[in-house]
């Protein structure tokens, strides 16, 4: 049975991905700047591979972020291992990985009525998935 990635590794990867997308940078471009393949960047972003401290400094330099940026509000960072925080961090990482950023871009352009309608559609799909 494959070992699940540590929630903090997933969270750090999510923060790398989020910052990279915020800057409009591709995985390939970030990889080249760090002398890595885009596949390695993918593994870091998914939390499949841990990012070493020296590599995090390097990535942070390219993304114009301090290493502490990648740990802000990380699961367990407030002294406890809140399961809800961990679940939320993992869900957010999955959301970003599965086109959530595009959805958020479109969401920002919608009217309140359109957002409400889309929310209802999402609830219906989720209810079907639970069956």
N, C-alpha and C positions, 0 to 999 in steps of 0.2 A: 504494500500500500504506500503510495507516494506521500512524502512528508509535506504538510501544508506550510507555506511561507509564514514567517513570523509577522504578526500584524504591524509591527513597527517598520519592518522592511517594506511591506506593502504600502504603508502610509508614506514613507520617504519616497518610494518610487512614484506614488501618486502625486506628491508635491513636485517632483522633478518634471513629470509629464505636464502637470498643470502650468508650471512656470514656462516650460518650453513652448507650449501651445499659446500661452499668453503673449509670448514674444514673437509668435508666428514662425517658429523655427521647426524644421523637420528633424526627425530622428537621425537621418543621414547626416545632416549638417552638424548637429550636436556631436555625433559620433566622430566625424572628421576633425572637429575642433579639439576633441579629447583623444584622438588617435585610437578610436574604437570603431567597431562595425555597428551598423544600425541595429543588428540583431542583439548585440550586447546592451545597447541602450534599451531595447524592448524588454530584455530580461530584468534590467534594473527597474524599469518603470512598472513592471508587473510584480516586483518583489520576489521573483524567482531566484535572482542572485542578489546577494548583499553588496552594498556599495561600501568600499573601504573608506576610511576617513580621508586619506590623501586623494582618492578619486572624487569624493564628495566636494572637497575644496576645489578641485579642478573643474568639476561640473558647475559648481556654484559660481566660479569665476566667469565661465562662458555664459551662464544664465543671469549674471549680474545679481547674485543672491549670496548671502552669507550661509555658512553651513547650518547655523541655528534656524534659518528660514525653513529648512526641510523638516525640522522636528517640531515646529510650532503646533501646539495642540495635539501632538501625537498621542496615541493610546498609551496610558500609563504615565504620561508626562507630569501629571499632577499628583503623583505619589501613589495612586491606586490603579488597579487594572480593571477599570470599568468595562464590563462586557458590552454594554450598550455602545460605548465609545468605539470599541474595537469593531463591532458589527457595523456601525455607521461608517467608519473609515474604510472597511473592506467594501461596503456597498458603494461608497463614493468612488473608490478606485475602479470598481466594475462598471459603474455608470460612465465614467470618463472613457474607459477603454472601449465601451460599446456604442460610441457615437453620442454620448450625452452632451458633449461640448457643442456639437452641431445643433442638438435639440435646444440647448440653452440659448444659442444665437437666434434661432427662429422664435423661441418663446419671447424674447425681448422685443420682437417686432409685432407681436400679436396684440389684439385688443383684449380687454378683460373678458368679454363674452367668448372670444375664441379660446382663451386660456381655460375658461370654465368648461367649454365643450371638449377640449382636448383632455382635461383632467377626468371628465366622465368616461371618455373612451378608454383611458388608461385604467381606470377602476374596473371597467367591464372586462378588459383583457386580463387583468390580475385575478379577478373573480373566476374567470374561466380556467386560468392556469392552476388554481388551487383545487379544482375538481378532480 
